[in-house]
Amino acid sequence: MGISLSKGQRISLEKASPGLKAAFVGLGWDVRQVDTGNDYDLDVSIFLLGENEKLISDNHLVFYNNLKSPDPEHSVEHMGDNLTGEGDGDDEVVLVNFTKIPDEVKKLVFVVTIHEADKRSQNFGQIQNAFVRLVDVQTKNEVLRYDLTEDYSTETALIIAEIYKKDGEWRMSAVGSGYQGGLQAILNRYYN
């Protein structure tokens, strides 16, 4: 069992898992028993930011239509879209190879949005048991986990966690910030 983070908590990945080279970041959720007449399609996006806290380029947004980061090593790779969130465990997974992330990338922002939330009258208040966890690829051990416990009854986008470089080492922060306006609200924040 890994370290359980609370909202706002930050931790050095080197301290949490010495020698960590690559991880998979698993995100999961369940839908409350609410009938909106539509499936819930939650999507994970990863914003790769530069020194200025902005998206480096359009290709530095990794999501279901752009599964790999633009660097030759594909240091960040989305493993595919889950359209329903059915079942236990991780609903979507992102592989991160810390040894291959280009120097220009200073922060990875993990965002979860609800596809067509406004059209389907859906929000994160109808989602429960949401979590993000970081697992060491080599040992298969869960290193860190952040369970969201807040009620986001009007939000349609969440910044769930950030992995960022500080003083030459990678750290993870449990963010849990909700936004109205879906993915566009997050794009407005990080787009140049």
N, C-alpha and C positions, 0 to 999 in steps of 0.2 A: 504494500500500500504506500502510495506516494505522499507528499506533503500536500495538505489541504489548504488552499489559499482563501482568504476572505477578500471582499471587494476593496480595491485600493492597495492591496498588499503587493510588494515587489520582492523578487528573490533572484539571486545569481544562479544561473544554470550550472555553473562550475561548482558552486557550493552544494547545490541540490543533487548533482550527479557528476562527480569529478570525471573528466575525460570524455564527456558527452560529445559525440561527433555528429550524430544525425538523430532525428526524432520524428515520430509521427504525432501530429496534433489531431486528436479525435474530438469531434463535436457531436453532441447528441441532444435529443429532446423528445418529449411526448406531447401529444395533443390532449387537452382536457376533453371531457365528454360534452362538446358543444357542437351543435349541428348548424354549420353555415351553408350547407348544401354543396360544399366543395372540399376537395382534399387540401391539406396544408402542404405547400411546397416551400420549405425553408432552404435558403441558399447560403453557402459560405463563400465569402470573397476575402482575398488577402491583398492588402495594399502594401506595396514595397516602396517605402519612402526614403528620400535622400536627406541630406544634412538640414535642408530648409523645411522639413516636416511636410513636404508635398510629394505627390506621386511623381516618380522619376520620368515615366513616359506612359502612354496608353497601354503599352505591353507589360508594364509593371503592375497591372491589376490582374491577379490570377483568380479565375472563377470558372464556372461550368463551360463558358465559350472560349476560354483561354487557359488551358489546364497547366501550362508550364511557364515559369519565369523565363525572360528572354535571354538570360546568360547562357553560354554554350553548355554549361554543366547542368542546366535546369535545376538549380539549387532548391527551388520551391516548386512542388508539384501537387496539384489538386487531383485526387484519385477518382473524381467523378461525382455527378449529381445524383442525389437520392430524392426522388420525386414525392415520397410520402412520409418518410420518417418512421415507417413501420419497423417493429422489432426492437430488441434490446441492444444496448451497447452503442458504439459509434455509428452515427448516421452518415456523416461525411468525414473524410480523412485527408489531411494535407501532410505530405512528406517534406521535411526541412533538413537539408544537409548544411550544417553550420560551417563546415570546413570549406565549402564551395561558394558561399554567398559572396558576391562581389563587394569590394570595399565601399562602393558608392551607396550601397543599401545599408541604412542605419537603423531602420525600424520595419518590422512586419506588423501590420494591424489586421487582426482577425475580426471580420464583420459577419453577422448573420442577418439576413433579410427575409421577409415573407414575400414570395413571388405573387404579384398582382393583389397585394393586401387590400388596397382601397376598393378595387373592383369586387373582391370577394368578401368585403366587410370582416377582415381578419386582423388581429393584432397579437402582440406577445402576451397579453393577458390571458389568451386562450391556450398558451403553451405552458407546460410544466416540466419539471425535472431536467431543465436545460443545464448542460455542463460543457466544459472544455477540459481536456487532459493532455498532458505531454508524456509520451512514452519513449524511452530509449530504444532505438532500433536494434542495437546490438544485444542488450540484455532482456529486452521485452518487458522491462519493469516500468510501471507507471511512476513517473518522477514527481509530477505536479498535477493537481486537479483543482478546478474552481467550479463550484456548483452555484448557479444563480438562484437566489431565493427571493429577490424583489418581485413585485407585481408590476409589470410593464403594460398596463391596460390600454394605453393609447399609442404605444410605440410600434413601429413597423420595421425598425432597423436597430441593431445593437452592435456596439463595439464591445466585444466580449473579452478580448485580451490583446496585449501587445508583447512582442518580443523585440528587444532593442539592444543596441550595443552601447556600453558605457565603460570607459576606462579599459578598453580592449577586451571586455568579456560580454557575453550575451546574458541578458536578464529577461525575466518574464514578469509582467504586471497583470493582475486581475482587474479589468476595467469595469465592465458592466454598465456602460452608459447607453441609455436608450434615446432614440431619435424618432420624431414623426417625419413622414415624407419619404420613407423607404431608402433605397440605395442612393437616390439622388441627393438626399440630405448629407450623406457621407461623402459622396463625390464632391459636393460643393465645398466641404471642409478641406479635402486633400488635393483637389485639382489645382494645377498652376493657373 
